[in-house]
Structures are given as structure tokens and as C-alpha cells.
Amino acid sequence: MSVSTAAVAQTVCAPLPVLGRDVTVPLVTGGEVGYAALDYAASAPALQRVWDDVAAYAPYYGSVHRGAGYLSQLSTDLFENARRTVAEFLDCRPDDQLVFTRSTTDSLNLLAAALPAGCQVFVFETEHHASLLPWKDARVTCLDAPRTPGQAVAALESALAGRDPHGPALVCVTGASNVTGELWPVRELAAAAHAHGARIVLDAAQLAPHHPVSVRDLDVDWVAFSGHKLYAPFGSGVLAGRADWLRAAEPYLAGGGASRKVTRRQDGGVDVEWHESAARHEAGSPNVIGAYSIASACKALTEAGFDTLVAREQYLVEKVRTGLAQVPEVRVLSLFGDDAPRVGVISFVVDGWNSSHFAAALSAEYGIGVRDGLFCAHPLVRTLLGSDPRSQGECGAPDAAPGEKSLNAIRVSFGAGTPDEHVDRFVTAVRELVTEGAKWTYRTEDGRCVPAV
């Protein structure tokens, strides 16, 4: 980390205010401590700005696209303005459609349902399950985990070169790994896809909260992300991009809002004329608060300035990586190596420790929330660990015998709302647990390690 980066991080960009920053939790060793939320990669805390905006709107809540009353019209305007705000945040093209969904998973399942007949999908085994699993009705080519960004591009080009050049094809790739935090060469992968007549969808669930995402600059055909990772945890997501496949597909859900005209036939059936706009795939009453919360988060991040947010996050990344490097028993997981650019997501294993035990001790003895396991990216984590798909051992026992590979990992993740003290406490806790051991006794309950009463 350069001196200038540290200076920017410490003097220009303080942590953004988030809900839960004053929450205290009990420790098994006695007393309470401020909760250190270091599981942003699963769900980031809501920005205070988002919560305030939603609270200000809540008394004016009304039906969307349905009513003539003032509150209904207000809510409709709010919903459609949110669509425009998020499209601007993503730097969408003029003809792109932006559909509000429930999550990244929902967005990619929607796109999977809209694939043309005979479409071939290319995806790396390194993807989160949200982008690895939805393509069950397509011909799927799963590529091995690359060890450099260049290998990723070369592997995709090789795979695409062997496909039917006349049929439709889609490449699905993450922007930032939810396991290692490493940034993927999205622009180069998009160029390779387009050179071979394929389209590409970007899973930006871990990228959008940490870096600006420009659909035009990256030249991707679609982008998907979730509100609950973008400091707006209200069960909403986004799919934005090319309109043609979405217009040609049957509605993702059939129902009110998706239909423009419904008539009954003499034989007792019904004929339906579906909308061609984003409403085609937004049947039912939309989640206006979820959409508004995403738009509010987009505004807040833009106004805070991604340059300073990124600089401060890199300062925290280097602080954590430097601290972990000083504990020989810790091994940080990586595909592309130590010098690869990354966001605030770091996974690691600790020699001699069961990952669930270690995570439980961080929580119970230090008030630190992290995640352990395979992070809904089983093939990637097993590749990084070199382990077989076996269940984790009993709590308190190492998850691998001496000389064996670990079966699971621990993930620490942070972002715009993380104060220095949280990562400092985490680094200290890792060092103390490794050198001194846990201060409490733990047991297995429903497959998880928990403190004994």
C-alpha cells in the first residue's frame, strides 16, 4: 500500500454510516463488545442514508402501476425513477432494459429462462452457484479454474472456437470472486465472447458494491446484482442489458402487470398480449421499497465517490493481508496470486483448526462475524483447497488430519461501512486464537460449531 493510498483512506473517506454500527453483542468470556460485521460478501449492512430515504417514503406507500390516487401515482413515479437511477449507475445503453428482480440468483434464472432455443452457455467452475446453476435447460460447457487472468481469456477463446458458429451462445462470468475477492478480466472476456458471436452476462454481485460498473465500458450484454450486497437489504435485485432476448421470451412469471391485454376466447381459453417493456418480467405488485432502496444506495455510493471508497477499501485489504501474513499457520486462498487486484473479500484456512470452530470462536470471544464453509461456490473452494467433497469434522477437531488438505475455509469481508477498529480486532483475534487457543469450549449442534453452555 502506498503512502498516498493510506492518506486518502484515513483523511478523506471515513466509513459510510450503516445500520448496526452501535450494536453490542455478549461475549462468552463476559461483558459486551461492539459487533464487528465482517461478512459483507453475504449481506452488507444497510446504509443509514438508504434507511432514512425509505423511512421518509414509507407513509406515502401506495400501489404501483395500479391506481389513480395520489399515493399510487407517487409510488409509480418513485418506482420508475428508481429504474432510471439504477440504469444511470450502471451506465446502461439507451436501448437496454432494466428489470427489478429479487436477487442476483433471480436475475440469472430470469435470463436463463429467456435464452433462445439451442443456446450454449459457457461458465467457469469458479462461479458462485447463482451463476453456475441456472442454465439447466441449455447446453453448458463448464471451464476449469484458470490460474491467471490471461488463462481465463485463452480458455474461453479456445472453448468458443469449437462451438457452432450459427447458434446462440452466452458466457457467464463474475466480476469479483465471492471467495478470493479477485477481479476478473471482464472487458477482455467480453471481447473474446463477441469475437466469436457470443453474448456475455456479468455477475456483479461482489463487484458493484466495491467498484463502478459500466455496461458500456465493459461492453457486457447484461449485468446482474443484488440489493442486499449493495447496502440495500430489502430483497431486490437487478437484471439490466439487451432487450431482444427478454422481449422474445415468455414472461418469467405470468400474471397481472406483465400482460397488456387479456381476452377470453369462445372455447373458454384466454388470449394474452404481453408487454414488451421490463414489465413483461415483473408480474405482480412490484417491490417498490426494494427498488427505491437500491436506487438510494446507488446515489449514496456515487455521491461518496468511488475513487475514495476504493482507496479506503484497499487500505483495509492491505491491513488484513499484512496481518494474516504475519501468522505462519494462516494460508490465504487465491487463484491469480498475491499481486492480483481484489475487493474486500479474503478467504483463508488455519493449520490445525476446524474452520467452523475458528469462526465460532471469533464470534463468541471477540464479537466478530465472519463466514465459514464453501460459500455457495463449492467447486472453486474445493479446487483452491485441493480437497474432496466430504463433510466437515467434529467441532474442535481439525477439519483435516495432518498432511491432508482442509475441507472448508473462513471468509472475512468488508466494505464502505467498515471502521478500522473492526479489521484491527480481527487481525488481533486471529493471532491470539492461533498462538493461545480458544478460551471457551465448543460443541457441534446441527452441523455447526457453537459455544458450550
C-alpha positions in Angstrom: 0.0 0.0 0.0 1.3 3.4 -0.9 1.6 6.3 1.5 -0.9 8.2 -0.7 -3.4 5.4 -0.5 -3.2 5.3 3.3 -3.5 9.1 3.4 -6.7 9.1 1.3 -8.2 6.3 3.3 -7.6 7.9 6.7 -8.2 11.6 6.0 -10.6 11.8 3.0 -13.1 8.9 3.3 -14.4 7.9 6.7 -16.6 4.8 6.8 -20.1 5.5 5.5 -22.7 5.4 8.3 -24.5 2.0 8.3 -27.2 0.4 10.4 -25.9 -1.7 13.3 -22.7 0.3 13.8 -23.7 0.8 17.5 -25.0 -2.7 18.2 -23.2 -4.6 21.0 -23.1 -8.4 21.5 -22.4 -10.5 24.5 -19.1 -12.4 24.8 -18.9 -15.9 26.4 -16.0 -14.7 28.4 -18.1 -11.9 30.0 -19.2 -8.4 29.1 -20.2 -7.0 25.7 -18.4 -5.5 22.7 -19.4 -3.6 19.6 -20.3 -6.1 16.8 -17.7 -6.3 14.1 -19.7 -7.1 10.9 -17.2 -8.7 8.6 -19.4 -10.7 6.4 -20.3 -8.1 3.8 -19.9 -10.6 1.0 -23.0 -12.4 2.2 -25.1 -9.3 3.1 -23.8 -5.8 3.7 -25.4 -3.7 6.4 -27.9 -1.1 5.1 -26.5 2.4 4.7 -28.1 4.9 7.1 -28.9 7.1 4.1 -30.9 4.2 2.5 -32.8 3.6 5.7 -33.6 7.3 6.1 -34.8 7.6 2.5 -37.1 4.5 2.8 -38.5 5.8 6.2 -39.3 9.1 4.6 -41.2 7.5 1.8 -43.0 4.8 3.8 -46.0 6.9 4.8 -46.6 7.6 1.1 -46.6 4.0 0.1 -49.2 3.0 -2.5 -49.9 0.5 -5.3 -47.6 0.8 -8.3 -49.0 1.0 -11.9 -52.4 0.2 -10.5 -54.2 3.2 -9.0 -55.4 6.7 -9.9 -54.9 8.1 -6.4 -52.1 10.5 -5.4 -50.1 7.9 -3.4 -50.4 5.3 -6.2 -49.1 7.9 -8.7 -46.3 8.9 -6.3 -45.2 5.3 -5.8 -45.3 4.6 -9.5 -43.1 7.7 -10.2 -40.8 6.6 -7.5 -40.5 3.1 -8.9 -39.8 4.2 -12.4 -37.4 6.9 -11.3 -35.6 4.2 -9.3 -35.3 2.3 -12.6 -33.7 5.3 -14.3 -31.3 5.9 -11.4 -30.0 2.4 -11.4 -29.6 2.4 -15.2 -27.5 5.6 -14.8 -25.5 4.0 -12.0 -24.7 1.0 -14.4 -24.1 3.3 -17.4 -26.6 1.4 -19.5 -27.1 1.9 -23.2 -30.2 3.8 -24.3 -32.0 0.7 -25.6 -31.2 -1.5 -22.6 -33.9 -2.8 -20.4 -33.6 -2.9 -16.6 -35.8 -5.4 -14.8 -36.2 -5.4 -11.0 -35.9 -8.9 -9.5 -35.5 -10.5 -6.1 -31.7 -11.0 -6.2 -28.7 -11.9 -8.4 -29.9 -15.5 -8.3 -33.4 -14.5 -9.5 -31.9 -12.2 -12.2 -29.8 -15.0 -13.7 -32.6 -17.5 -13.5 -34.7 -15.0 -15.4 -32.1 -14.7 -18.1 -31.8 -18.5 -18.2 -35.5 -18.7 -18.9 -35.1 -16.2 -21.7 -32.3 -18.0 -23.6 -33.1 -18.7 -27.3 -33.6 -22.4 -28.2 -30.4 -24.3 -28.6 -28.3 -21.7 -26.7 -24.9 -22.9 -25.5 -23.7 -21.5 -22.2 -20.0 -21.2 -21.2 -19.2 -20.8 -17.5 -16.2 -21.3 -15.3 -16.3 -23.7 -12.4 -15.2 -20.7 -10.3 -18.6 -19.1 -10.3 -21.0 -18.7 -7.4 -23.8 -21.1 -7.5 -26.1 -18.3 -8.5 -24.3 -18.0 -11.9 -23.2 -21.7 -12.1 -26.6 -23.5 -11.7 -29.4 -21.7 -13.5 -28.6 -23.0 -17.0 -30.1 -26.4 -16.7 -32.1 -26.1 -19.9 -29.1 -25.1 -22.0 -26.1 -26.9 -23.3 -23.5 -26.0 -20.7 -19.7 -26.0 -21.1 -18.0 -25.7 -17.7 -14.4 -24.5 -17.9 -11.7 -25.3 -15.4 -10.5 -22.7 -12.9 -7.8 -20.6 -14.5 -4.7 -19.6 -12.6 -4.1 -16.2 -14.3 -6.5 -13.7 -16.0 -4.7 -14.4 -19.2 -5.5 -18.1 -18.8 -9.2 -17.3 -18.3 -9.3 -15.4 -21.6 -7.4 -18.1 -23.5 -9.6 -20.9 -22.1 -12.7 -19.0 -23.1 -11.4 -18.3 -26.6 -10.5 -21.9 -27.1 -13.9 -23.2 -25.9 -15.8 -20.7 -28.1 -13.7 -21.6 -31.2 -15.2 -25.1 -31.1 -18.8 -24.1 -30.8 -21.5 -24.0 -33.6 -20.9 -20.5 -35.0 -24.6 -20.3 -36.2 -26.2 -21.0 -32.9 -26.8 -18.6 -29.9 -24.2 -18.6 -27.1 -23.8 -17.0 -23.7 -20.8 -16.5 -21.5 -21.5 -16.0 -17.8 -18.7 -14.6 -15.6 -18.2 -13.0 -12.2 -16.7 -9.5 -11.8 -15.1 -10.2 -8.4 -14.9 -13.6 -6.8 -17.0 -14.1 -3.7 -14.3 -16.4 -2.4 -11.0 -14.7 -3.1 -12.2 -11.2 -3.9 -10.0 -11.2 -7.0 -11.1 -9.1 -10.0 -11.8 -10.9 -13.3 -10.8 -9.6 -16.7 -14.4 -8.8 -17.7 -13.6 -6.4 -20.6 -11.2 -8.9 -22.2 -13.7 -11.8 -21.7 -16.4 -9.7 -23.3 -14.2 -9.0 -26.3 -13.5 -12.7 -26.7 -17.2 -13.6 -26.4 -18.2 -11.0 -29.0 -15.4 -12.0 -31.4 -16.9 -15.5 -31.5 -20.5 -14.3 -31.8 -21.5 -15.0 -28.2 -23.1 -12.7 -25.6 -21.9 -12.2 -22.0 -23.6 -11.6 -18.7 -21.7 -10.2 -15.8 -22.5 -11.4 -12.2 -21.7 -8.1 -10.5 -23.0 -9.1 -7.0 -19.5 -8.7 -5.5 -18.2 -6.0 -7.9 -20.9 -3.4 -7.8 -20.6 -2.6 -4.1 -16.9 -2.0 -4.4 -16.2 -0.6 -7.9 -18.1 1.4 -10.5 -19.7 -0.9 -13.1 -20.2 0.5 -16.6 -22.2 -1.7 -19.0 -20.9 0.3 -21.9 -17.2 0.4 -20.9 -17.0 -3.3 -20.0 -19.1 -4.0 -23.2 -21.2 -6.7 -21.5 -24.6 -7.6 -22.7 -26.2 -8.0 -19.3 -25.3 -7.3 -15.7 -26.9 -8.7 -12.6 -26.6 -7.8 -8.9 -28.4 -7.8 -5.6 -29.5 -5.0 -3.3 -28.6 -6.8 -0.1 -24.9 -6.7 -1.1 -25.2 -3.1 -2.2 -26.1 -1.7 1.3 -29.8 -2.0 0.5 -31.0 -5.3 2.0 -34.7 -5.3 1.0 -35.0 -8.4 -1.2 -34.4 -6.8 -4.5 -32.1 -7.3 -7.4 -31.4 -6.1 -10.9 -31.0 -7.5 -14.4 -30.0 -4.9 -17.0 -29.0 -5.2 -20.6 -30.0 -6.2 -24.1 -33.8 -6.1 -24.6 -34.2 -8.5 -27.6 -34.0 -11.9 -25.8 -36.1 -10.6 -22.9 -38.8 -9.3 -25.3 -38.9 -12.6 -27.2 -39.1 -14.8 -24.2 -42.3 -15.9 -22.4 -42.8 -13.8 -19.2 -40.7 -15.1 -16.3 -43.9 -15.1 -14.2 -47.4 -15.0 -15.7 -49.8 -12.5 -14.1 -51.0 -9.0 -13.7 -48.6 -6.3 -14.7 -46.9 -8.5 -17.3 -50.0 -8.6 -19.5 -51.1 -5.7 -21.7 -54.3 -7.2 -22.9 -56.2 -10.4 -22.0 -59.3 -11.6 -23.8 -61.5 -14.7 -23.4 -61.9 -17.0 -26.4 -65.2 -18.7 -27.3 -63.7 -22.1 -26.5 -63.2 -20.9 -22.9 -59.5 -20.2 -23.1 -57.8 -16.9 -22.9 -55.5 -15.0 -25.3 -52.8 -12.8 -23.8 -50.8 -9.9 -25.3 -47.7 -9.4 -23.1 -45.8 -6.2 -22.5 -42.5 -5.7 -24.4 -41.1 -3.4 -21.7 -39.4 -4.5 -18.5 -43.0 -5.0 -17.1 -43.1 -8.3 -19.1 -40.9 -9.9 -16.4 -42.2 -8.0 -13.4 -45.6 -9.6 -12.9 -47.5 -9.0 -9.7 -47.2 -6.0 -7.4 -43.5 -4.8 -7.5 -41.3 -4.4 -4.5 -41.2 -0.6 -4.7 -39.4 -0.2 -1.4 -36.7 -2.7 -2.6 -36.3 -0.8 -5.9 -36.2 2.6 -4.2 -33.6 1.3 -1.6 -31.3 0.1 -4.5 -31.6 3.5 -6.2 -30.9 5.2 -2.9 -27.7 3.1 -2.4 -26.6 3.8 -5.9 -26.9 7.6 -5.3 -25.1 7.3 -2.0 -22.2 5.4 -3.4 -21.9 7.8 -6.4 -22.0 10.9 -4.2 -19.4 9.4 -1.8 -17.1 8.9 -4.8 -15.8 5.5 -5.8 -12.2 6.8 -6.0 -12.1 7.4 -2.3 -14.2 4.4 -1.4 -11.9 2.1 -3.4 -8.8 3.7 -1.9 -10.0 3.3 1.6 -11.1 -0.3 1.0 -7.6 -1.1 -0.5 -6.1 0.3 2.7 -8.2 -2.2 4.7 -7.4 -5.0 2.4 -3.7 -4.4 2.8 -4.1 -4.1 6.6 -5.8 -7.5 6.8 -3.5 -9.3 4.3 -0.4 -7.9 6.1 -1.8 -9.1 9.5 -2.6 -12.6 8.2 0.8 -12.9 6.5 2.4 -12.5 10.0 0.7 -15.7 11.2 2.5 -18.6 9.6 -0.4 -21.0 10.3 -2.7 -19.0 8.0 -2.9 -19.6 4.3 -4.9 -17.1 2.2 -6.7 -18.6 -0.8 -6.0 -17.2 -4.3 -6.4 -18.0 -7.9 -4.4 -15.3 -9.5 -1.7 -14.7 -6.9 -0.8 -12.1 -4.3 -0.5 -9.2 -6.7 -3.9 -9.7 -8.3 -6.3 -6.7 -7.7 -9.1 -7.6 -5.4 -12.0 -6.2 -3.4 -12.5 -6.6 0.4 -13.2 -10.4 0.3 -10.5 -12.7 1.7 -10.8 -16.4 2.4 -8.2 -18.5 4.3 -7.5 -21.6 6.3 -5.7 -22.1 9.6 -3.5 -25.1 10.1 -4.7 -27.3 12.9 -8.1 -25.6 13.1 -11.6 -26.7 12.1 -13.0 -23.7 10.2 -16.3 -23.8 11.9 -14.6 -23.8 15.3 -12.4 -20.9 14.3 -15.3 -18.8 13.1 -17.4 -19.7 16.2 -14.5 -18.5 18.5 -14.2 -15.2 16.5 -17.9 -14.6 17.2 -18.2 -15.8 20.8 -14.9 -14.5 22.2 -14.4 -11.4 20.1 -17.7 -10.3 18.7 -16.6 -10.7 15.1 -19.0 -12.0 12.4 -17.4 -13.9 9.5 -18.4 -16.9 7.4 -17.0 -20.4 7.2 -17.7 -23.2 4.7 -17.7 -23.4 0.9 -19.5 -20.0 0.3 -22.0 -21.3 -2.3 -19.0 -21.8 -4.6 -18.2 -25.5 -3.9 -16.2 -26.3 -7.0 -14.0 -23.3 -6.6 -13.3 -23.7 -2.9 -12.5 -27.4 -3.3 -10.2 -26.6 -6.2 -8.4 -24.0 -4.1 -8.2 -26.3 -1.1 -7.4 -29.4 -3.1 -10.0 -31.3 -1.0 -12.5 -34.0 -1.7 -16.3 -33.3 -1.2 -16.5 -34.6 2.4 -18.4 -33.2 5.3 -16.5 -31.2 8.0 -15.3 -33.0 11.1 -16.5 -32.6 14.6 -16.2 -29.2 16.3 -12.9 -28.6 18.0 -11.1 -31.2 15.8 -9.1 -30.1 12.8 -11.2 -30.4 9.6 -8.2 -32.3 8.0 -5.8 -34.8 9.5 -2.0 -33.9 9.5 -0.8 -33.8 5.9 -4.3 -33.6 4.5 -6.0 -30.6 2.8 -8.6 -28.5 4.6 -12.2 -29.3 3.8 -13.6 -25.8 4.4 -12.4 -22.2 4.7 -13.1 -19.0 6.6 -14.1 -15.8 4.8 -13.7 -12.2 6.1 -15.3 -9.4 4.0 -15.8 -5.7 4.5 -16.6 -2.5 2.6 -17.7 1.1 2.7 -19.1 0.9 6.3 -16.2 -0.9 7.9 -14.2 1.0 10.6 -10.5 0.4 11.1 -11.2 -1.0 14.6 -13.1 -3.9 13.2 -10.3 -5.2 11.0 -7.7 -4.4 13.7 -9.7 -6.5 16.2 -10.0 -9.3 13.6 -6.2 -9.4 12.9 -5.5 -9.5 16.7 -8.1 -12.2 17.2 -6.6 -14.4 14.5 -3.2 -14.1 16.0 -4.4 -14.8 19.6 -6.5 -17.8 18.6 -3.6 -19.3 16.8 -1.0 -18.7 19.5 -3.1 -19.1 22.6 -6.1 -21.2 21.6 -9.7 -20.7 22.3 -10.8 -19.6 25.8 -14.0 -21.5 25.7 -15.3 -25.0 25.0 -17.3 -25.6 21.8 -19.6 -28.4 20.6 -21.4 -29.4 17.4 -25.0 -28.6 17.1 -27.0 -29.2 13.8 -23.7 -29.4 11.9 -22.3 -26.1 13.3 -19.8 -25.3 16.0 -21.3 -23.4 18.8 -20.2 -22.4 22.4 -21.0 -25.0 25.0 -23.4 -23.6 27.6 
